Amino acid sequence: MDGAVTARRHVRSADAAPHESQIRLPDEAFAKATARLRPEDRHDPAKMVVPPFYPDAPEVRRDIARYYDLVTVLDHQVGDVLAALERNGVADNTLVVFFGDHGRGLPRYKRWVYDTGIRVPLVARWPHRVAPGTVRDDLVAFLDLAPTMLTAAGVPVPPGLQGQAFLGPSPRRRTHVFAARDRMDETTDRIRAVRTERFKYIRNFHPELPYAQRIAYAEEMLTLQVWRRGHAAGRLTGAQRIFFSPAKPREELYDTSRDPYEVENLARSPEHQSVLRDLRAALDRWMKETKDLGEVPEAELVRRGLVKDMAEQYGDRRQ
């Protein structure tokens, strides 16, 4: 595994290529950030698939195309890592795991527990252990990375460690993955979710709060700006309007196989009540087992020293 250290140093200065801040760069700065791309590497905004919750506007298409351009820059950086391993002669005995930390840096992706926010790429290259082209569709959580790396290194997994190995001699398959959202910069909320291979259950602990609370950093994105203008002008239709609802439902249920963008809430559907009950109970168990502190007031968590007090840092944004 020694070559991984060399490779990590190799890309440290450029490892933020697809970050949301790069999508909204001024044209000249964006051209510089993507200078490595050939004309055929770039993405045509006219060919982008616009999610049903966005208005189909030039600004939205531009942001999506820019995101894919930045991902392509990252693809080149991954190639640099693999080339560095080859040069160091350790490619054949190095496990490379590539993953994202959240969905696209665009509205209703990053910061949300919908699949657009929590379903991320995960690619493993492990010569002589994982056959090239192997595809698995089982559920994996970030908690599984630590036991997987220990297992790959031949180190026993401590019994108290959360997660389970998804590679190695005895990979395990999950039946559920869980997700949570609390504070996002100056904006607070509390949302929990559980997903099976097909269904997603979301519980909004503050249904009185709208989805579209303002986060100053996120408001800099053109997509959100044009989306808000469309709402203000009454031009939004169908799923585009949901994000600007004055309140949220307490519960959301989605059939991700038929509704991958999670816009048709089935929580009140009579034929889905058994699924709703099962996932509601699964989430309750998980919150109890993990001692979820979401219901404890933030001020109390600060007093206990469990979280950092961000009120001063974000105070100017609340004016």
C-alpha positions as CSV (number, residue, x, y, z in Angstrom):
1,M,0.0,0.0,0.0
2,D,3.0,2.3,0.1
3,G,2.4,3.7,-3.4
4,A,-0.9,5.2,-2.2
5,V,1.0,7.8,-0.1
6,T,2.9,8.9,-3.1
7,A,-0.2,9.1,-5.3
8,R,-2.1,11.1,-2.7
9,R,0.6,13.7,-2.5
10,H,0.6,13.9,-6.3
11,V,-3.0,15.2,-6.5
12,R,-3.3,17.1,-3.2
13,S,-3.1,20.5,-4.8
14,A,-6.0,19.8,-7.3
15,D,-8.3,17.4,-5.5
16,A,-11.2,19.9,-5.3
17,A,-12.0,19.9,-9.0
18,P,-15.8,19.2,-8.9
19,H,-16.5,21.3,-5.8
20,E,-19.5,23.5,-6.1
21,S,-17.4,26.6,-5.8
22,Q,-15.7,25.6,-9.1
23,I,-19.0,25.3,-11.0
24,R,-19.8,29.0,-10.4
25,L,-16.4,30.4,-11.3
26,P,-16.2,33.4,-13.7
27,D,-15.7,32.3,-17.3
28,E,-12.0,33.1,-17.4
29,A,-11.3,31.3,-14.1
30,F,-13.4,28.3,-15.2
31,A,-11.5,28.1,-18.5
32,K,-8.2,28.0,-16.5
33,A,-9.5,25.3,-14.1
34,T,-10.5,23.1,-17.1
35,A,-7.6,24.0,-19.3
36,R,-6.5,20.3,-19.4
37,L,-9.7,19.3,-21.2
38,R,-9.7,18.8,-25.0
39,P,-12.7,20.1,-27.0
40,E,-14.1,16.6,-27.2
41,D,-13.9,16.3,-23.4
42,R,-16.3,19.2,-22.9
43,H,-20.1,18.8,-22.4
44,D,-22.7,20.5,-24.4
45,P,-25.3,22.2,-22.2
46,A,-28.0,21.5,-24.8
47,K,-27.4,17.7,-24.3
48,M,-27.7,17.8,-20.5
49,V,-30.5,15.9,-18.7
50,V,-32.3,18.4,-16.5
51,P,-33.8,16.8,-13.3
52,P,-37.6,17.2,-13.1
53,F,-37.4,19.4,-10.1
54,Y,-35.3,22.1,-11.9
55,P,-36.7,24.6,-14.4
56,D,-35.2,23.9,-17.9
57,A,-33.2,27.1,-18.2
58,P,-29.9,28.0,-19.9
59,E,-28.3,28.7,-16.5
60,V,-29.3,25.3,-15.2
61,R,-27.9,23.5,-18.2
62,R,-24.7,25.5,-18.0
63,D,-24.2,24.5,-14.4
64,I,-24.8,20.8,-15.1
65,A,-22.4,20.9,-18.1
66,R,-19.8,22.6,-16.0
67,Y,-20.1,20.0,-13.3
68,Y,-19.5,17.2,-15.8
69,D,-16.5,19.1,-17.2
70,L,-15.1,19.3,-13.7
71,V,-15.7,15.6,-13.2
72,T,-13.7,15.0,-16.4
73,V,-10.9,17.0,-14.9
74,L,-11.0,14.8,-11.9
75,D,-10.9,11.7,-14.2
76,H,-7.6,12.9,-15.5
77,Q,-6.4,13.4,-11.9
78,V,-7.3,9.8,-11.2
79,G,-5.3,8.8,-14.2
80,D,-2.4,10.7,-12.6
81,V,-2.7,8.6,-9.5
82,L,-2.8,5.3,-11.3
83,A,0.2,6.4,-13.4
84,A,2.1,7.3,-10.2
85,L,1.4,3.8,-8.8
86,E,2.8,2.3,-12.0
87,R,5.9,4.4,-11.9
88,N,6.5,3.4,-8.3
89,G,6.1,-0.3,-9.2
90,V,3.3,-0.8,-6.7
91,A,0.2,-0.8,-8.9
92,D,-0.3,-4.6,-8.6
93,N,-0.3,-4.6,-4.8
94,T,-2.2,-1.5,-4.1
95,L,-6.0,-1.3,-3.4
96,V,-7.3,2.0,-4.9
97,V,-10.8,3.1,-3.7
98,F,-12.4,6.1,-5.4
99,F,-15.5,7.6,-3.9
100,G,-17.4,10.9,-3.6
101,D,-18.4,12.5,-0.4
102,H,-21.9,13.7,-1.5
103,G,-23.9,14.4,-4.6
104,R,-23.4,17.2,-7.1
105,G,-22.6,20.6,-5.7
106,L,-26.0,21.8,-6.9
107,P,-29.3,22.7,-5.1
108,R,-31.2,19.6,-3.8
109,Y,-28.1,17.4,-4.3
110,K,-25.4,18.3,-1.8
111,R,-26.9,18.9,1.7
112,W,-29.9,16.7,1.2
113,V,-30.7,13.1,2.1
114,Y,-32.4,12.3,-1.3
115,D,-30.4,10.0,-3.5
116,T,-29.2,13.0,-5.4
117,G,-27.3,13.9,-2.2
118,I,-26.2,10.6,-0.7
119,R,-25.8,8.3,-3.7
120,V,-22.1,8.7,-4.6
121,P,-19.6,6.9,-6.9
122,L,-17.6,4.0,-5.4
123,V,-15.0,2.3,-7.5
124,A,-12.4,-0.1,-6.3
125,R,-9.3,-1.3,-8.2
126,W,-7.6,-4.3,-6.5
127,P,-5.5,-6.3,-8.9
128,H,-5.8,-10.1,-8.5
129,R,-8.6,-9.6,-6.0
130,V,-11.4,-7.8,-7.9
131,A,-11.9,-8.8,-11.5
132,P,-11.9,-5.7,-13.9
133,G,-15.4,-4.8,-14.9
134,T,-17.1,-6.3,-11.8
135,V,-20.3,-4.5,-10.9
136,R,-22.2,-4.9,-7.6
137,D,-25.4,-3.3,-6.7
138,D,-25.5,-3.8,-3.0
139,L,-25.9,-1.0,-0.4
140,V,-22.7,0.5,1.1
141,A,-22.3,3.2,3.8
142,F,-19.3,5.4,4.5
143,L,-19.1,3.6,7.9
144,D,-18.1,0.5,5.9
145,L,-14.8,2.0,4.6
146,A,-12.9,1.5,7.8
147,P,-13.6,-2.2,8.3
148,T,-13.1,-2.8,4.6
149,M,-9.6,-1.2,4.7
150,L,-8.7,-3.2,7.8
151,T,-9.9,-6.4,6.2
152,A,-8.0,-5.7,3.0
153,A,-4.8,-5.1,5.1
154,G,-5.4,-8.4,7.0
155,V,-6.1,-6.6,10.3
156,P,-8.9,-7.9,12.5
157,V,-11.9,-5.6,12.7
158,P,-12.5,-4.5,16.4
159,P,-15.8,-5.8,17.6
160,G,-17.1,-2.3,18.5
161,L,-16.4,-0.7,15.1
162,Q,-19.5,0.2,13.2
163,G,-19.8,-0.8,9.6
164,Q,-19.0,-3.9,7.7
165,A,-16.4,-5.0,5.0
166,F,-17.7,-4.9,1.5
167,L,-14.4,-6.3,0.0
168,G,-12.2,-9.1,1.1
169,P,-12.8,-12.8,1.8
170,S,-16.2,-12.5,3.3
171,P,-18.0,-9.4,2.1
172,R,-21.3,-8.7,3.8
173,R,-24.5,-7.2,2.2
174,R,-26.5,-4.5,3.8
175,T,-30.3,-4.4,3.9
176,H,-30.5,-0.7,5.0
177,V,-28.4,2.5,4.8
178,F,-29.2,5.5,7.0
179,A,-28.6,9.3,6.5
180,A,-29.0,12.4,8.5
181,R,-29.0,16.2,8.1
182,D,-28.8,18.8,10.9
183,R,-27.1,22.2,10.6
184,M,-26.0,23.4,7.2
185,D,-23.9,26.5,7.7
186,E,-26.3,29.2,9.2
187,T,-29.4,27.1,8.6
188,T,-30.7,24.5,11.0
189,D,-33.0,21.6,10.4
190,R,-33.3,17.9,11.4
191,I,-33.9,15.2,8.8
192,R,-33.3,11.5,9.0
193,A,-33.6,8.8,6.3
194,V,-33.3,5.1,5.7
195,R,-33.0,3.4,2.3
196,T,-33.4,-0.2,1.2
197,E,-32.5,-1.4,-2.2
198,R,-35.8,0.0,-3.5
199,F,-37.5,2.4,-1.0
200,K,-36.4,5.6,0.8
201,Y,-38.1,6.8,3.9
202,I,-37.5,10.4,5.2
203,R,-38.6,11.9,8.4
204,N,-38.7,15.7,8.7
205,F,-38.6,16.6,12.4
206,H,-39.3,20.3,11.5
207,P,-42.1,20.1,8.9
208,E,-42.9,23.7,9.7
209,L,-39.6,24.7,8.0
210,P,-39.5,25.0,4.2
211,Y,-37.1,23.1,2.1
212,A,-35.8,26.3,0.5
213,Q,-34.3,27.9,3.6
214,R,-31.5,30.3,2.5
215,I,-27.9,29.3,2.9
216,A,-25.8,32.2,1.7
217,Y,-23.0,30.0,0.2
218,A,-25.5,28.0,-1.8
219,E,-27.3,31.1,-3.0
220,E,-24.3,32.0,-5.2
221,M,-25.2,29.2,-7.6
222,L,-26.9,30.3,-10.8
223,T,-29.2,27.3,-10.8
224,L,-30.7,28.3,-7.4
225,Q,-31.0,31.9,-8.5
226,V,-32.9,31.1,-11.6
227,W,-35.0,28.6,-9.7
228,R,-35.9,31.2,-7.1
229,R,-36.8,33.7,-9.8
230,G,-39.0,31.2,-11.5
231,H,-40.8,30.6,-8.2
232,A,-41.2,34.3,-7.5
233,A,-42.7,34.8,-11.0
234,G,-45.1,31.9,-10.7
235,R,-43.5,30.1,-13.7
236,L,-42.7,26.8,-12.0
237,T,-44.7,23.7,-12.7
238,G,-45.1,20.2,-11.3
239,A,-42.1,18.9,-9.4
240,Q,-40.3,22.2,-9.8
241,R,-42.6,23.8,-7.2
242,I,-42.1,21.2,-4.4
243,F,-38.8,22.7,-3.2
244,F,-40.6,26.0,-2.5
245,S,-43.5,24.6,-0.5
246,P,-44.0,26.7,2.6
247,A,-43.7,23.6,4.8
248,K,-42.5,20.0,4.5
249,P,-44.5,16.8,5.0
250,R,-43.6,15.0,8.3
251,E,-42.8,11.8,6.3
252,E,-41.7,11.1,2.8
253,L,-41.6,7.7,1.1
254,Y,-40.2,7.1,-2.4
255,D,-40.0,4.1,-4.7
256,T,-36.5,4.8,-6.0
257,S,-36.7,2.2,-8.8
258,R,-39.6,4.0,-10.4
259,D,-39.0,7.5,-9.1
260,P,-35.2,8.0,-9.0
261,Y,-35.4,11.8,-8.4
262,E,-37.8,11.2,-5.5
263,V,-40.6,13.6,-6.4
264,E,-43.7,11.4,-5.8
265,N,-44.2,11.1,-2.1
266,L,-46.0,7.8,-1.4
267,A,-46.3,8.2,2.4
268,R,-50.1,8.5,2.1
269,S,-50.4,5.8,-0.5
270,P,-52.7,3.0,0.9
271,E,-50.7,0.3,-0.9
272,H,-47.4,1.4,0.6
273,Q,-48.4,1.5,4.2
274,S,-46.7,-1.7,5.2
275,V,-43.4,-0.4,3.6
276,L,-43.9,2.8,5.5
277,R,-44.4,1.1,8.8
278,D,-41.3,-1.2,8.3
279,L,-39.0,1.7,7.4
280,R,-40.4,3.9,10.2
281,A,-39.6,1.2,12.7
282,A,-36.1,0.6,11.2
283,L,-35.3,4.3,11.5
284,D,-36.6,4.3,15.1
285,R,-34.3,1.4,16.0
286,W,-31.3,3.0,14.3
287,M,-31.8,6.3,16.2
288,K,-32.0,4.5,19.5
289,E,-29.0,2.2,18.8
290,T,-26.8,5.1,17.7
291,K,-28.0,7.4,20.5
292,D,-29.0,10.1,18.0
293,L,-28.5,13.5,19.6
294,G,-30.5,15.4,17.0
295,E,-33.3,16.1,19.5
296,V,-30.9,17.7,22.0
297,P,-30.9,21.5,21.6
298,E,-27.8,22.8,19.8
299,A,-27.0,25.1,22.7
300,E,-26.8,22.1,25.0
301,L,-24.5,20.2,22.7
302,V,-22.3,23.2,22.6
303,R,-22.3,23.4,26.4
304,R,-21.3,19.7,26.6
305,G,-18.5,20.4,24.2
306,L,-19.9,17.9,21.6
307,V,-20.3,20.4,18.8
308,K,-18.6,23.7,17.9
309,D,-20.6,26.9,18.5
310,M,-20.9,28.4,15.0
311,A,-23.3,31.2,15.9
312,E,-20.6,33.9,15.8
313,Q,-19.2,32.7,12.4
314,Y,-22.6,32.7,10.8
315,G,-24.0,35.6,12.7
316,D,-23.6,38.1,9.8
317,R,-25.6,35.7,7.5
318,R,-28.6,35.8,9.7
319,Q,-29.2,39.5,9.4
